[in-house]
Amino acid sequence: MKEAAAGEISRDEDAPRTSSFLADLRQAGRMLCFRAPDAGTLTPDARKFLLCLLLFSLFALGAQMAQYGLSYGGVNTWGLSLLPLTFAYAALLACMARILGGAAVDGMRLWYALCLLLLYLPWAHAWQGAGAAEVWEALGLPPESRFFTFVQALPLLWLALACVARFSRAAPYTRRGLALVLLAFVGTYAIQAHYPVLVLWQQEDDDEMPYVEVNEQVLYGQSRLLAESLAKVQAGVAGKPELFFIGVGGADQDVFLRETLFVERRMNELFATDGHSLTLVNHSGTAQTYPMANAESLRRALKRMGEQMNGAEDVLFLFLTSHGSRDFRFSLSFWPFSFADISPATLRQALDDANIARRVLVISACYSGGFIPALQDNNTLVITAAASDRNSFGCGEEDELTEFGRAYFDEALRHTRSIEAAFHLAAARLDAKEKISGREASLPQIAGGGAELRAQLAFLATPGAPDR
């Protein structure tokens, strides 16, 4: 063994390079414990890099299947094609380390070490997305606790520190060694920020949506579709408090369609809204199967719900997902149609005209907090994905759900039926995720709702609650 230039004793640089892949996997555990690999291990070759990529793919797919369930859908081949990018980031880091550290840095060996550490990344993200919340809820701890944010982030922070420790041993502790440590922090951030877009487990029919053709079937069929949807809304049963649901997918993007339909299914699973549900979506693939979302169709949908609900006994759950603007406009963009966006005043007027006594409004859009002042009151609970001056995230074509939609409907409502408790759990998860990714916090909001409405929501959230 030889002594490093600055007095560090290196135990892993001078040895015959004959290690097996299994032996190297065991060394990944040592590196995660901030220890140097054993001498003679971490000997890279093309076969081992391929095995790392294969294991990472299986781990990522398995973690997402565990998080979302086997019945969620199928393998996303496009997501699989993006997997090598994670290892490309690691290769870039190793090249930069070689440039900064000079001959003292074995770039290939450092890249291989990072690839082994990355095998831990999918499980760290799975813990952040669902595992931490399940353990937290099982212990009966409050989801809004700041310590919960730390518990969520701990595995990813641990991985980052392990990468830093590996980098710090790549060169003597000189100025360039400090540069390598800084590089490690920046690089692990880039890798971890990239990973969440690798959607490997998705709904099987996502790639089967037809392209819209604006023809007479669309033009004349929309009136029929809306009339049929309105007719299917059944009257509430007197003496039995029930939840009614309207979902609105505003902009013509796959993510908003997926999210609207997903939330409709989730509300039916939790609150038996079948027969009391209506969905409006703007999407090129559903122009002949779903009524479009515009101010007039929403107004008529709210009016029908108001007619079928039993006064203050029932509650409306209105979910809107789309883009939002700084002047608080909810987008209803659907080319070539010219639908006017929804303003807070327009939505408030439609709700009041429908004579719906109690309502919950969930708005997933950028700047959606700007809707709160016009809509909140004792009979209206308003939940938004972002504050009035903040963006929300996850509205790209590759996204399965928006970030808020996933955190609230797909994750938080798996652990509680309480609309309010789910919000606090989702907000804590989003805050932790945004801090790790370095994005400006979206700051989801909740406001309004008097004691009577909150008591009604608590009753509806009780599994098997008896009829009143």
Secondary structure as GFF3:
##gff-version 3
##sequence-region A 1 468
A	DSSP	alpha_helix	21	32	.	.	.	ID=ss1
A	DSSP	alpha_helix	46	68	.	.	.	ID=ss2
A	DSSP	three_ten_helix	70	72	.	.	.	ID=ss3
A	DSSP	beta_strand	74	75	.	.	.	ID=ss4
A	DSSP	alpha_helix	77	82	.	.	.	ID=ss5
A	DSSP	alpha_helix	84	101	.	.	.	ID=ss6
A	DSSP	three_ten_helix	102	104	.	.	.	ID=ss7
A	DSSP	alpha_helix	107	118	.	.	.	ID=ss8
A	DSSP	alpha_helix	121	126	.	.	.	ID=ss9
A	DSSP	pi_helix	127	131	.	.	.	ID=ss10
A	DSSP	alpha_helix	132	138	.	.	.	ID=ss11
A	DSSP	alpha_helix	146	168	.	.	.	ID=ss12
A	DSSP	alpha_helix	175	194	.	.	.	ID=ss13
A	DSSP	three_ten_helix	195	197	.	.	.	ID=ss14
A	DSSP	beta_strand	201	202	.	.	.	ID=ss15
A	DSSP	three_ten_helix	206	208	.	.	.	ID=ss16
A	DSSP	alpha_helix	216	231	.	.	.	ID=ss17
A	DSSP	beta_strand	243	249	.	.	.	ID=ss18
A	DSSP	alpha_helix	254	271	.	.	.	ID=ss19
A	DSSP	beta_strand	277	281	.	.	.	ID=ss20
A	DSSP	alpha_helix	295	308	.	.	.	ID=ss21
A	DSSP	three_ten_helix	311	313	.	.	.	ID=ss22
A	DSSP	beta_strand	315	321	.	.	.	ID=ss23
A	DSSP	alpha_helix	344	353	.	.	.	ID=ss24
A	DSSP	beta_strand	359	364	.	.	.	ID=ss25
A	DSSP	three_ten_helix	368	371	.	.	.	ID=ss26
A	DSSP	alpha_helix	372	375	.	.	.	ID=ss27
A	DSSP	beta_strand	380	384	.	.	.	ID=ss28
A	DSSP	alpha_helix	403	405	.	.	.	ID=ss29
A	DSSP	pi_helix	406	411	.	.	.	ID=ss30
A	DSSP	three_ten_helix	412	414	.	.	.	ID=ss31
A	DSSP	alpha_helix	419	437	.	.	.	ID=ss32
A	DSSP	beta_strand	445	448	.	.	.	ID=ss33
A	DSSP	alpha_helix	451	460	.	.	.	ID=ss34
###
